[in-house]
Structure formats: C-alpha cells, structure tokens
Amino acid sequence: MIFPPPNRNVTIFPEKIDGQYAALHRPMPEGLGQHSIWTATSSDLKSWGNHRLVATPRASGWDDTKVGGGAVPFRVHVDREDGWLAIYHGVTGNPPNYCLGALLLDRHDPSRVRGRSREPILKPEAPYEVEGFFGKVVFTCGALVDGDRVRVYYGAADGVVAVADLSLAEILSGLADP
C-alpha cells in the first residue's frame, strides 16, 4: 500500500517528472470534500507527499458527481509543448452513469490542468455496458497509444472487459480550457 486507506484510483506516471515519481490518486472524501483527483510525489515510491488537487467534479456536467483516474497517463505533444494525457472517469446521475474523459496535464507539474474533455470520450451505450452487475459503467483499466490511435481497455457494467480504439486528435480537439 502506498497511500493510506481509504484511497482509490492510484495511477503512477510511467517516468519521473523533474526527478520525482508522481501519481494520481483519489482520497475518499471523508474530511476532504468531493471525490476528486489529486497528485502526489515521491523520491522512493514508498513515502508520498506534496498532495495537490488536480480536478474536481464540475457542476452540471457529465462528471458532476465524482471523478477518478484510471489508465497510466501518457505523453503527448500539443501546441509545441509536451504534456500528459490522463484518461479519467466521471460520474453523473442517479442511478450513476460512468463515462470516460481526458485531462491534459502540464509536463512538469501534473497538478496543473491545461485542458479537460467537454464531453465524454467514451460513454456506456452497448448492451454489455448498460446492463450488468453495475450498469451504465465504462471504467478505464489501461491505454496504449500508437500514432493517432488510443486503444482504451475498460471495464463495462462491472461484468466484462472491453477495448475501444479512439482518435488521439479527436480527444485533443475535444478539450476545453480548465
């Protein structure tokens, strides 16, 4: 365990950022507020600190109830500058509806959001995503990038694992200023 419970959605960046390991995580809100995404850093992968808020639920959006990380973030080049693209889940509604979106994070300070999906990049539509143990859920498990193709592995309705191929260019064009 690298974070004390209760904590979910821990994802470690694939390389050090300015000499430190970095992770996204979601502490449970008891005493902290909303279900939000945070960063933390470590020099040794054992002791974590410098916790900083990254993204919170947005009022009246597709991600207005809670947000959390998923796949390992990956480097992208946008507007003559590198950044990290993190695919996250956002929840809305009652019963809850889990969709996927993207955060473009600063290369040197991943707590700084440079862009965020206006609309979901993947939402539950197929029968195996809508009906199941926990219906209306797509939840990212991993992602691979090959040119413009982002292959997203995801859980659907808490009952199956699926894969979707998305366009990196379309994901990036769907980002809005934070």
Secondary structure, 3 states (H helix, E strand, C coil): CCCCCCEEEEEECCCCECCEEEEEEEECCCCCCCECEEEEEECCCCCCEEEEEEECCCCCCCCCCEEECCCCCEEEEECCEEEEEEEEEEEECCCCEEEEEEEEEECCCCCCEEEEECCCCECCCCHHHHCCCCCCEEEEEEEEEECCEEEEEEEECCCEEEEEEEEHHHHHHCEECC
